[in-house]
Amino acid sequence: MMQDNLLPSNYILAEGPEGLNKVLDELLEKSDQDPIFATSEHYILYQLRDQKALIKVDTSKKPFHFWYYDLLGRPATRLVKATIAEFLWEKCGAKELYLHEHESTSR
């Protein structure tokens, strides 16, 4: 189990799914504007009630890649998965990638 004092110093705090959505939107906007920012490591400390998790986001290419580590060792909740999935699908290129791949295989 990871202790709070072992967290990376450069994390962004996200409170609940709305906060996570806001942080993801900000990471997308900044990575689109700044290639150096896009290749940096980004960590989100996600909190909702007693849940606390560290989410690492690779913004160097779209769709972004995510790693999830709950500080109590639990799996990602459905709400976190749904929030990230909706972000990837609607805003971060997963829908376009899927449609392009589907179009290529259906010819």
MARVONU-498424 format. One record per residue: residue number from 1; x, y, z of N, C-alpha, C, O in turn. Coordinates in nm, 2 decimals, m for minus. Example, Ala and Ser with C-alpha at 12.3 -4.5 7.8 and 13.67 -1.06 7.14 Angstrom:
BEGIN
<1,<1.32,m0.57,0.78>,<1.23,m0.45,0.78>,<1.32,m0.33,0.78>,<1.42,m0.33,0.85>>
<2,<1.28,m0.22,0.71>,<1.37,m0.11,0.71>,<1.29,0.00,0.79>,<1.34,0.11,0.80>>
This chain:
BEGIN
<1,<0.08,m0.12,0.00>,<0.00,0.00,0.00>,<0.09,0.12,0.00>,<0.18,0.13,0.08>>
<2,<0.06,0.22,m0.09>,<0.14,0.34,m0.10>,<0.10,0.44,0.01>,<m0.02,0.47,0.03>>
<3,<0.19,0.50,0.07>,<0.17,0.60,0.17>,<0.16,0.74,0.11>,<0.22,0.76,0.00>>
<4,<0.09,0.83,0.17>,<0.07,0.96,0.11>,<0.21,1.03,0.09>,<0.22,1.11,m0.01>>
<5,<0.30,1.01,0.18>,<0.43,1.07,0.16>,<0.52,1.02,0.05>,<0.62,1.07,0.02>>
<6,<0.47,0.91,m0.01>,<0.54,0.85,m0.13>,<0.48,0.90,m0.26>,<0.52,0.85,m0.37>>
<7,<0.37,0.98,m0.26>,<0.31,1.03,m0.38>,<0.41,1.12,m0.45>,<0.49,1.19,m0.39>>
<8,<0.40,1.12,m0.58>,<0.48,1.22,m0.66>,<0.44,1.36,m0.62>,<0.33,1.39,m0.59>>
<9,<0.54,1.45,m0.62>,<0.51,1.58,m0.57>,<0.43,1.67,m0.67>,<0.38,1.77,m0.64>>
<10,<0.42,1.62,m0.80>,<0.36,1.70,m0.90>,<0.22,1.65,m0.94>,<0.18,1.67,m1.06>>
<11,<0.15,1.60,m0.85>,<0.01,1.55,m0.88>,<m0.09,1.66,m0.89>,<m0.07,1.77,m0.82>>
<12,<m0.20,1.64,m0.96>,<m0.31,1.73,m0.97>,<m0.42,1.67,m0.89>,<m0.45,1.55,m0.91>>
<13,<m0.48,1.74,m0.80>,<m0.59,1.69,m0.72>,<m0.72,1.69,m0.80>,<m0.76,1.80,m0.86>>
<14,<m0.80,1.58,m0.80>,<m0.93,1.58,m0.86>,<m1.03,1.52,m0.76>,<m1.01,1.41,m0.71>>
<15,<m1.13,1.60,m0.73>,<m1.24,1.56,m0.64>,<m1.36,1.50,m0.72>,<m1.43,1.58,m0.78>>
<16,<m1.38,1.37,m0.71>,<m1.49,1.31,m0.77>,<m1.49,1.31,m0.92>,<m1.39,1.36,m0.98>>
<17,<m1.59,1.25,m0.99>,<m1.59,1.24,m1.13>,<m1.59,1.38,m1.20>,<m1.53,1.39,m1.31>>
<18,<m1.66,1.48,m1.15>,<m1.66,1.61,m1.21>,<m1.52,1.67,m1.21>,<m1.48,1.73,m1.31>>
<19,<m1.45,1.66,m1.10>,<m1.31,1.71,m1.09>,<m1.22,1.63,m1.18>,<m1.13,1.69,m1.24>>
<20,<m1.24,1.50,m1.19>,<m1.16,1.42,m1.28>,<m1.18,1.46,m1.43>,<m1.08,1.48,m1.50>>
<21,<m1.30,1.49,m1.46>,<m1.34,1.54,m1.60>,<m1.27,1.67,m1.63>,<m1.21,1.69,m1.73>>
<22,<m1.27,1.76,m1.53>,<m1.21,1.89,m1.55>,<m1.06,1.88,m1.57>,<m1.00,1.94,m1.65>>
<23,<m0.99,1.80,m1.48>,<m0.85,1.78,m1.49>,<m0.81,1.72,m1.63>,<m0.72,1.76,m1.69>>
<24,<m0.89,1.62,m1.67>,<m0.86,1.55,m1.80>,<m0.88,1.65,m1.92>,<m0.80,1.65,m2.01>>
<25,<m0.98,1.74,m1.91>,<m1.00,1.84,m2.01>,<m0.88,1.93,m2.02>,<m0.83,1.97,m2.12>>
<26,<m0.83,1.97,m1.90>,<m0.72,2.06,m1.89>,<m0.59,2.00,m1.94>,<m0.51,2.06,m2.01>>
<27,<m0.57,1.87,m1.91>,<m0.45,1.80,m1.97>,<m0.46,1.79,m2.12>,<m0.36,1.81,m2.19>>
<28,<m0.58,1.77,m2.17>,<m0.59,1.76,m2.32>,<m0.56,1.89,m2.38>,<m0.49,1.90,m2.48>>
<29,<m0.62,2.00,m2.33>,<m0.60,2.13,m2.38>,<m0.45,2.17,m2.38>,<m0.39,2.22,m2.48>>
<30,<m0.38,2.15,m2.26>,<m0.24,2.19,m2.25>,<m0.15,2.10,m2.34>,<m0.06,2.15,m2.39>>
<31,<m0.18,1.97,m2.35>,<m0.10,1.88,m2.43>,<m0.11,1.92,m2.58>,<m0.02,1.90,m2.65>>
<32,<m0.23,1.96,m2.62>,<m0.25,2.00,m2.76>,<m0.17,2.13,m2.79>,<m0.12,2.15,m2.90>>
<33,<m0.15,2.22,m2.69>,<m0.09,2.34,m2.71>,<0.06,2.34,m2.69>,<0.14,2.42,m2.75>>
<34,<0.11,2.24,m2.61>,<0.25,2.24,m2.57>,<0.31,2.10,m2.58>,<0.28,2.02,m2.49>>
<35,<0.39,2.07,m2.68>,<0.45,1.94,m2.70>,<0.54,1.90,m2.59>,<0.55,1.78,m2.56>>
<36,<0.61,1.99,m2.52>,<0.69,1.95,m2.41>,<0.61,1.91,m2.29>,<0.64,1.81,m2.22>>
<37,<0.50,1.98,m2.26>,<0.40,1.94,m2.16>,<0.34,1.80,m2.19>,<0.33,1.72,m2.10>>
<38,<0.31,1.78,m2.32>,<0.25,1.65,m2.36>,<0.34,1.53,m2.33>,<0.29,1.42,m2.29>>
<39,<0.47,1.55,m2.33>,<0.56,1.44,m2.31>,<0.61,1.42,m2.16>,<0.68,1.33,m2.13>>
<40,<0.56,1.51,m2.08>,<0.59,1.51,m1.94>,<0.50,1.40,m1.87>,<0.40,1.37,m1.92>>
<41,<0.54,1.36,m1.75>,<0.46,1.27,m1.67>,<0.35,1.35,m1.60>,<0.38,1.45,m1.55>>
<42,<0.23,1.30,m1.60>,<0.12,1.36,m1.53>,<0.05,1.27,m1.44>,<0.02,1.15,m1.47>>
<43,<0.03,1.31,m1.32>,<m0.03,1.23,m1.21>,<m0.15,1.30,m1.16>,<m0.15,1.43,m1.14>>
<44,<m0.26,1.23,m1.14>,<m0.38,1.28,m1.08>,<m0.41,1.21,m0.95>,<m0.40,1.08,m0.95>>
<45,<m0.43,1.28,m0.84>,<m0.47,1.22,m0.71>,<m0.62,1.23,m0.71>,<m0.68,1.34,m0.69>>
<46,<m0.69,1.12,m0.73>,<m0.84,1.12,m0.74>,<m0.89,1.08,m0.60>,<m0.85,0.99,m0.54>>
<47,<m0.99,1.16,m0.56>,<m1.05,1.14,m0.43>,<m1.20,1.15,m0.44>,<m1.26,1.23,m0.51>>
<48,<m1.27,1.05,m0.37>,<m1.41,1.05,m0.36>,<m1.44,0.98,m0.23>,<m1.42,0.86,m0.22>>
<49,<m1.50,1.05,m0.14>,<m1.52,1.00,0.00>,<m1.40,0.93,0.05>,<m1.29,0.99,0.06>>
<50,<m1.40,0.80,0.08>,<m1.28,0.73,0.14>,<m1.19,0.67,0.03>,<m1.09,0.61,0.06>>
<51,<m1.23,0.69,m0.10>,<m1.15,0.64,m0.21>,<m1.04,0.74,m0.24>,<m1.06,0.86,m0.25>>
<52,<m0.91,0.69,m0.25>,<m0.80,0.78,m0.29>,<m0.72,0.70,m0.39>,<m0.68,0.58,m0.35>>
<53,<m0.69,0.75,m0.51>,<m0.62,0.67,m0.61>,<m0.53,0.76,m0.68>,<m0.55,0.88,m0.70>>
<54,<m0.42,0.71,m0.73>,<m0.32,0.78,m0.81>,<m0.34,0.73,m0.95>,<m0.34,0.61,m0.98>>
<55,<m0.36,0.83,m1.04>,<m0.38,0.79,m1.18>,<m0.27,0.86,m1.26>,<m0.25,0.98,m1.26>>
<56,<m0.19,0.78,m1.33>,<m0.09,0.83,m1.42>,<m0.15,0.84,m1.56>,<m0.21,0.75,m1.61>>
<57,<m0.12,0.96,m1.63>,<m0.18,0.98,m1.76>,<m0.06,1.01,m1.86>,<0.02,1.10,m1.84>>
<58,<m0.05,0.93,m1.96>,<0.04,0.95,m2.07>,<m0.03,1.03,m2.18>,<m0.12,0.98,m2.25>>
<59,<0.01,1.16,m2.19>,<m0.06,1.25,m2.28>,<0.03,1.27,m2.41>,<0.00,1.36,m2.49>>
<60,<0.13,1.18,m2.43>,<0.22,1.20,m2.55>,<0.15,1.17,m2.68>,<0.20,1.21,m2.79>>
<61,<0.05,1.09,m2.68>,<m0.03,1.05,m2.80>,<m0.17,1.03,m2.77>,<m0.21,1.00,m2.65>>
<62,<m0.26,1.04,m2.87>,<m0.40,1.01,m2.85>,<m0.44,0.88,m2.91>,<m0.38,0.84,m3.01>>
<63,<m0.53,0.81,m2.85>,<m0.59,0.84,m2.72>,<m0.49,0.82,m2.60>,<m0.40,0.74,m2.61>>
<64,<m0.51,0.91,m2.50>,<m0.42,0.90,m2.38>,<m0.42,0.76,m2.32>,<m0.52,0.68,m2.34>>
<65,<m0.31,0.72,m2.25>,<m0.31,0.60,m2.18>,<m0.31,0.63,m2.03>,<m0.25,0.73,m1.98>>
<66,<m0.37,0.54,m1.95>,<m0.39,0.56,m1.81>,<m0.34,0.44,m1.73>,<m0.35,0.32,m1.78>>
<67,<m0.29,0.46,m1.61>,<m0.25,0.36,m1.51>,<m0.32,0.41,m1.39>,<m0.32,0.52,m1.35>>
<68,<m0.38,0.31,m1.32>,<m0.46,0.34,m1.20>,<m0.40,0.26,m1.08>,<m0.37,0.14,m1.09>>
<69,<m0.38,0.33,m0.97>,<m0.34,0.27,m0.85>,<m0.42,0.32,m0.73>,<m0.40,0.44,m0.69>>
<70,<m0.50,0.24,m0.68>,<m0.58,0.28,m0.56>,<m0.49,0.27,m0.44>,<m0.42,0.17,m0.42>>
<71,<m0.49,0.37,m0.35>,<m0.40,0.37,m0.24>,<m0.44,0.27,m0.13>,<m0.36,0.24,m0.04>>
<72,<m0.55,0.20,m0.14>,<m0.59,0.09,m0.05>,<m0.59,m0.04,m0.12>,<m0.63,m0.14,m0.07>>
<73,<m0.54,m0.04,m0.25>,<m0.53,m0.17,m0.32>,<m0.65,m0.22,m0.39>,<m0.66,m0.33,m0.43>>
<74,<m0.76,m0.14,m0.39>,<m0.88,m0.18,m0.46>,<m0.88,m0.16,m0.61>,<m0.80,m0.08,m0.65>>
<75,<m0.96,m0.23,m0.68>,<m0.97,m0.20,m0.83>,<m1.04,m0.07,m0.85>,<m1.11,m0.01,m0.77>>
<76,<m1.02,m0.02,m0.97>,<m1.09,0.10,m1.01>,<m1.24,0.09,m1.01>,<m1.29,m0.02,m1.04>>
<77,<m1.31,0.19,m0.96>,<m1.46,0.18,m0.95>,<m1.52,0.20,m1.09>,<m1.45,0.25,m1.18>>
<78,<m1.64,0.16,m1.10>,<m1.72,0.18,m1.23>,<m1.73,0.32,m1.27>,<m1.72,0.36,m1.38>>
<79,<m1.74,0.41,m1.17>,<m1.75,0.55,m1.19>,<m1.62,0.61,m1.25>,<m1.63,0.69,m1.34>>
<80,<m1.51,0.57,m1.20>,<m1.38,0.62,m1.25>,<m1.36,0.56,m1.39>,<m1.32,0.64,m1.49>>
<81,<m1.39,0.43,m1.41>,<m1.38,0.37,m1.55>,<m1.47,0.44,m1.65>,<m1.43,0.47,m1.76>>
<82,<m1.59,0.47,m1.61>,<m1.69,0.53,m1.70>,<m1.64,0.68,m1.73>,<m1.66,0.72,m1.85>>
<83,<m1.59,0.75,m1.63>,<m1.55,0.89,m1.66>,<m1.43,0.89,m1.76>,<m1.43,0.97,m1.85>>
<84,<m1.33,0.80,m1.74>,<m1.22,0.79,m1.83>,<m1.26,0.75,m1.97>,<m1.22,0.80,m2.07>>
<85,<m1.35,0.64,m1.97>,<m1.39,0.59,m2.10>,<m1.47,0.70,m2.18>,<m1.45,0.71,m2.30>>
<86,<m1.55,0.77,m2.11>,<m1.63,0.88,m2.18>,<m1.53,0.99,m2.23>,<m1.55,1.04,m2.35>>
<87,<m1.44,1.02,m2.15>,<m1.34,1.12,m2.20>,<m1.26,1.07,m2.32>,<m1.25,1.15,m2.42>>
<88,<m1.21,0.95,m2.31>,<m1.14,0.89,m2.43>,<m1.22,0.89,m2.55>,<m1.18,0.92,m2.66>>
<89,<m1.35,0.85,m2.54>,<m1.44,0.83,m2.65>,<m1.48,0.96,m2.71>,<m1.47,0.98,m2.84>>
<90,<m1.52,1.05,m2.63>,<m1.58,1.18,m2.68>,<m1.48,1.29,m2.71>,<m1.50,1.37,m2.80>>
<91,<m1.37,1.29,m2.64>,<m1.28,1.40,m2.65>,<m1.13,1.37,m2.69>,<m1.06,1.46,m2.73>>
<92,<m1.09,1.25,m2.68>,<m0.95,1.21,m2.69>,<m0.92,1.12,m2.80>,<m0.81,1.06,m2.80>>
<93,<m1.00,1.11,m2.90>,<m0.97,1.03,m3.02>,<m1.00,0.89,m3.03>,<m0.98,0.82,m3.13>>
<94,<m1.06,0.83,m2.92>,<m1.09,0.68,m2.93>,<m1.20,0.66,m3.03>,<m1.20,0.55,m3.10>>
<95,<m1.30,0.74,m3.03>,<m1.41,0.72,m3.13>,<m1.36,0.72,m3.27>,<m1.40,0.64,m3.35>>
<96,<m1.28,0.82,m3.30>,<m1.22,0.84,m3.44>,<m1.14,0.72,m3.47>,<m1.14,0.67,m3.58>>
<97,<m1.05,0.67,m3.38>,<m0.97,0.56,m3.40>,<m1.05,0.43,m3.43>,<m1.02,0.36,m3.52>>
<98,<m1.15,0.41,m3.35>,<m1.24,0.30,m3.37>,<m1.31,0.30,m3.50>,<m1.31,0.20,m3.57>>
<99,<m1.37,0.42,m3.54>,<m1.44,0.43,m3.67>,<m1.34,0.41,m3.78>,<m1.38,0.34,m3.88>>
<100,<m1.22,0.46,m3.77>,<m1.12,0.44,m3.88>,<m1.08,0.29,m3.89>,<m1.08,0.24,m4.00>>
<101,<m1.06,0.23,m3.78>,<m1.02,0.08,m3.78>,<m1.14,0.00,m3.83>,<m1.12,m0.09,m3.91>>
<102,<m1.26,0.03,m3.79>,<m1.38,m0.04,m3.84>,<m1.40,m0.02,m3.98>,<m1.44,m0.12,m4.06>>
<103,<m1.38,0.10,m4.03>,<m1.40,0.13,m4.17>,<m1.29,0.05,m4.26>,<m1.33,0.00,m4.36>>
<104,<m1.17,0.04,m4.21>,<m1.07,m0.03,m4.28>,<m1.09,m0.18,m4.29>,<m1.07,m0.24,m4.39>>
<105,<m1.15,m0.24,m4.18>,<m1.18,m0.38,m4.18>,<m1.30,m0.42,m4.25>,<m1.32,m0.54,m4.29>>
<106,<m1.39,m0.32,m4.28>,<m1.52,m0.36,m4.34>,<m1.52,m0.35,m4.49>,<m1.62,m0.36,m4.56>>
<107,<m1.40,m0.31,m4.54>,<m1.39,m0.30,m4.69>,<m1.36,m0.43,m4.76>,<m1.35,m0.44,m4.88>>
